[in-house]
Amino acid sequence: MLEHRLAKLAAAATFLLLVIGGTVNPTGSSLACPEPTLVCHGQLFPPMVGGVLYEHGHRLAAMTVGLLQIALTLALLRRRTDRRAGGLGWILLGLVIAQGALGAITVRYKLPWFVSTGHLLLGMSYFATLIYTAFRTRPQPSVMELDVRERRRVELGGARRWIAIACGAVFAQLLVGALVRHLGAAMVCLGMPSCTRTGEWWPDAWVQDLHMIHRGLGVAVAIVTTAAAIVVYRRARSWPALRVLALIAPVLVVAQLALGALTVLTLRSVPLAVGHFAGAASLWALWMSAWLMTARRAPATAVGELGARPMQLVRA
């Protein structure tokens, strides 16, 4: 259970890291620390004031996640009953190293948009991989539990395709949102719902078009999320945990739309912008969790089962 608990702890810490990172751009703190290293103005713990609070606070949080990942990788490498766990540990460690490298390159070359966008998307991908690891390292189910799970999957039927569609839609929106953020397009459309306050929907500037694509895709994600949640809720009659996720999803996506609109209307209020980013990460985690929750789970090998939960075999 050690690696399972570490995976959950690392996933929670990564969510906080994403939210802390989401404060850096709206506060204009991206280059508050000029060094592309672990120090800021020559100090590991500089005075945490102004932009340094956000930028170096993000770095310190990233260092914490890195240490947690080292511990998780070591724990996975010791999981002798699951040979693939070691490979997963190395993949996770590689993602963290790549993420740190992209962060350093972002600062070194003064925020190139394609590197900053890759940094954000890689962070979301690492977050999803940690969620997968938490599911992957759960205690092995008994034969009876596997039977109940399979009946629930049969009951769910084609609704799982809707979960996949929702995951894809959210990731596409994360990509477009990252482009809006890092190409400086967040405040190029100040009208609501049109782009300009004079009623233009598609002005000539391409960054304004990008902003409007982000808005339109947000509405599409809301429609897909709501439809997927309704289908999943109706089909998952005997799956309480999945039904809870289906209930939360529409609430979360409506909050996302509201926060996005308010971010524009308040000229990018930092708390609202950060809340909008946190909502996107939450929606991503929700649908990824639903996808992994409904995946088929194979029974453990005899050795792994005996080593993990011998009493379950006796009862089965």
C-alpha positions in Angstrom: 0.0 0.0 0.0 3.0 2.4 0.3 3.2 3.1 -3.4 -0.6 3.6 -3.5 -0.5 6.2 -0.8 2.6 7.9 -2.3 0.8 8.0 -5.7 -2.2 9.7 -4.1 -0.1 12.1 -2.2 2.0 13.0 -5.3 -1.2 13.5 -7.3 -2.6 15.8 -4.6 0.7 17.7 -4.4 0.8 18.0 -8.2 -2.8 19.4 -8.3 -1.6 22.1 -5.8 1.5 22.7 -7.9 -0.7 23.2 -11.0 -2.8 25.7 -9.2 0.2 27.5 -7.8 1.7 27.6 -11.3 -1.6 29.0 -12.5 -1.0 32.1 -10.4 2.3 32.9 -12.1 1.1 34.1 -15.5 -2.0 36.2 -14.3 0.2 38.0 -11.8 2.9 38.8 -14.4 5.5 36.9 -12.3 6.9 34.6 -14.9 10.3 36.2 -15.0 10.4 37.4 -11.4 13.3 35.0 -10.8 15.8 35.5 -13.7 17.8 32.4 -13.1 16.7 29.2 -14.9 17.8 27.1 -11.8 16.5 26.3 -8.3 17.7 29.6 -6.9 16.1 33.1 -7.2 18.3 36.2 -7.2 21.1 33.9 -6.0 19.2 32.5 -3.0 17.3 29.3 -2.4 15.0 31.0 0.0 14.8 34.7 -1.1 12.4 37.2 0.4 9.0 36.0 -0.7 7.6 39.3 -1.8 6.0 40.5 -5.0 6.4 38.3 -8.1 9.0 36.2 -6.3 6.3 34.9 -4.0 4.5 33.4 -7.0 7.4 32.4 -9.2 9.7 31.0 -6.6 6.8 29.6 -4.6 6.0 27.6 -7.8 9.6 26.4 -7.9 9.6 25.3 -4.3 6.4 23.4 -4.8 7.9 21.8 -7.9 10.9 20.7 -5.8 8.5 19.1 -3.3 6.7 17.2 -6.0 10.1 16.1 -7.4 11.1 14.6 -4.0 7.8 12.9 -3.7 8.3 11.4 -7.2 11.7 10.1 -6.3 10.1 8.3 -3.3 7.3 7.0 -5.4 9.7 5.7 -8.1 11.8 3.9 -5.4 8.6 2.3 -4.0 7.4 1.2 -7.4 10.8 -0.4 -8.1 10.5 -2.4 -5.0 7.1 -3.8 -6.1 8.4 -7.2 -7.0 4.9 -8.8 -7.6 4.3 -6.3 -10.5 7.2 -6.0 -13.0 5.6 -3.3 -15.0 5.4 -1.0 -11.9 9.1 -0.4 -12.1 8.8 0.8 -15.7 5.9 3.1 -14.6 8.1 4.5 -11.9 10.8 5.4 -14.4 8.3 7.0 -16.8 7.0 9.2 -14.0 10.5 10.2 -13.0 11.3 11.0 -16.6 8.1 13.2 -16.9 9.1 15.2 -13.8 12.7 15.7 -15.1 11.3 16.8 -18.5 8.9 19.1 -16.8 11.7 20.7 -14.8 13.8 21.1 -18.0 10.9 22.8 -19.8 10.4 25.2 -16.9 14.1 26.1 -17.0 14.1 26.6 -20.8 11.0 28.8 -20.4 12.8 31.2 -18.1 16.2 30.9 -20.0 14.7 32.0 -23.3 12.2 34.5 -21.9 8.9 32.6 -22.2 8.7 31.2 -25.7 5.1 30.4 -26.2 5.6 26.9 -27.6 7.8 25.9 -24.6 5.4 27.4 -22.1 2.5 25.6 -23.7 4.4 22.3 -23.7 5.2 22.9 -20.0 1.6 23.2 -19.1 0.4 20.3 -21.1 3.2 18.0 -19.8 2.2 19.0 -16.3 -1.4 17.9 -17.0 -0.1 14.7 -18.6 2.1 13.9 -15.5 -0.9 14.6 -13.3 -3.0 12.1 -15.3 -0.2 9.5 -15.1 -0.1 9.9 -11.3 -3.9 9.3 -11.2 -3.4 6.2 -13.3 -0.6 5.1 -10.9 -2.9 5.5 -7.9 -5.5 3.3 -9.6 -2.9 0.8 -10.8 -1.4 0.3 -7.3 -4.7 -0.3 -5.5 -5.0 -3.5 -3.4 -5.8 -6.5 -5.6 -9.5 -7.3 -5.7 -11.0 -10.6 -4.6 -12.7 -12.9 -7.2 -16.1 -11.7 -5.8 -15.1 -8.0 -6.2 -14.0 -8.7 -9.8 -17.3 -10.3 -10.5 -19.2 -7.2 -9.2 -17.0 -4.9 -11.1 -17.5 -6.8 -14.4 -21.3 -6.7 -13.9 -21.1 -3.0 -13.4 -19.0 -2.6 -16.6 -21.6 -4.7 -18.6 -24.4 -2.4 -17.1 -22.4 0.7 -18.2 -22.2 -0.6 -21.8 -21.4 2.1 -24.4 -21.5 4.9 -21.9 -17.7 4.5 -21.4 -17.3 5.9 -24.9 -18.8 9.1 -23.6 -16.2 9.2 -20.9 -13.5 8.9 -23.6 -15.1 11.7 -25.6 -15.2 13.9 -22.6 -11.5 13.3 -21.8 -10.6 14.2 -25.3 -12.7 17.4 -25.3 -11.2 18.5 -22.1 -7.6 17.9 -23.2 -8.3 19.8 -26.5 -9.6 22.7 -24.4 -6.5 22.6 -22.2 -4.4 22.9 -25.3 -6.3 25.9 -26.7 -6.5 27.5 -23.2 -2.7 27.1 -22.9 -2.2 28.8 -26.3 -4.5 31.7 -25.2 -2.6 32.1 -22.0 0.9 32.0 -23.5 0.2 33.9 -26.7 -1.2 36.8 -24.6 -4.7 36.3 -25.9 -6.5 36.2 -22.6 -7.6 39.9 -22.7 -7.9 40.5 -26.5 -11.7 40.1 -26.4 -13.4 42.3 -23.8 -16.9 41.9 -25.0 -19.3 39.2 -23.7 -20.5 37.1 -25.4 -19.1 38.7 -28.6 -15.4 39.5 -28.9 -15.6 43.3 -28.9 -17.8 45.5 -26.9 -19.2 46.8 -30.2 -20.6 43.4 -31.1 -18.0 41.9 -33.4 -17.7 38.2 -33.1 -14.7 37.5 -35.3 -12.4 40.5 -35.7 -9.4 40.6 -38.1 -6.7 39.9 -35.5 -5.8 36.2 -35.3 -5.3 36.3 -31.5 -8.9 37.5 -31.1 -10.0 34.5 -33.2 -8.0 32.2 -31.0 -9.7 33.7 -28.0 -13.1 33.1 -29.5 -12.2 29.6 -30.5 -11.4 29.0 -26.8 -14.8 30.3 -25.8 -16.6 28.2 -28.4 -14.7 25.1 -27.4 -15.6 25.8 -23.8 -19.3 25.7 -24.7 -18.7 22.5 -26.6 -16.9 21.0 -23.6 -19.9 22.0 -21.4 -22.3 20.3 -23.8 -20.2 17.1 -24.1 -19.6 17.0 -20.3 -23.3 17.3 -19.6 -24.3 14.7 -22.1 -21.7 12.3 -20.9 -22.7 12.8 -17.3 -26.3 12.2 -18.0 -25.6 9.0 -20.0 -23.1 7.7 -17.3 -25.5 8.5 -14.5 -28.4 6.6 -16.1 -26.3 3.6 -16.9 -24.3 3.3 -13.7 -27.2 2.4 -11.5 -25.2 0.1 -9.3 -22.0 2.1 -9.3 -22.3 4.8 -6.6 -18.8 6.3 -6.9 -19.2 6.7 -10.7 -22.6 8.3 -10.3 -21.1 10.9 -7.9 -18.5 11.9 -10.5 -21.3 12.1 -13.1 -23.2 14.5 -10.7 -20.2 16.7 -10.1 -19.1 17.0 -13.7 -22.0 19.4 -14.9 -21.6 21.5 -11.8 -17.9 21.9 -12.4 -18.3 22.7 -16.1 -20.9 25.4 -15.4 -18.6 26.9 -12.8 -15.9 26.9 -15.4 -18.0 28.8 -17.9 -19.0 31.4 -15.2 -15.4 31.8 -14.1 -14.2 32.3 -17.7 -16.8 35.0 -18.3 -16.1 36.7 -15.0 -12.3 36.6 -15.8 -13.0 38.7 -18.9 -15.5 41.0 -17.3 -13.2 41.8 -14.4 -10.2 42.3 -16.7 -8.5 39.1 -15.4 -9.0 39.3 -11.7 -6.3 37.0 -10.4 -8.5 34.9 -8.0 -11.0 34.3 -10.8 -8.3 33.4 -13.4 -6.6 31.0 -11.0 -10.0 29.5 -10.1 -10.7 29.0 -13.8 -7.4 27.2 -14.2 -8.0 25.1 -11.2 -11.4 24.2 -12.5 -9.9 23.0 -15.8 -7.4 20.8 -13.9 -10.3 19.4 -11.7 -12.4 18.6 -14.8 -9.5 16.8 -16.4 -8.9 14.8 -13.2 -12.6 13.9 -12.9 -12.9 12.4 -16.4 -9.6 10.7 -16.2 -10.6 9.1 -12.9 -13.9 8.0 -14.5 -12.1 6.4 -17.4 -9.7 4.6 -15.1 -12.4 3.6 -12.7 -14.3 1.8 -15.5 -11.3 0.0 -17.0 -11.3 -3.7 -16.9 -9.2 -5.0 -14.1 -7.5 -8.4 -14.5 -7.1 -10.8 -11.5 -3.7 -10.8 -9.9 -1.3 -13.6 -10.4 -1.2 -16.3 -7.8 2.1 -15.1 -6.3 1.0 -11.5 -6.2 -2.4 -12.3 -4.7 -0.8 -14.5 -2.0 1.7 -11.8 -1.2 -0.9 -9.1 -1.1 -4.2 -10.4 0.3 -4.1 -14.1 1.2 -7.3 -14.1 3.2 -9.3 -13.0 0.1 -8.2 -16.2 -1.7 -9.3 -18.3 1.2 -12.7 -16.6 1.3 -13.1 -16.9 -2.5 
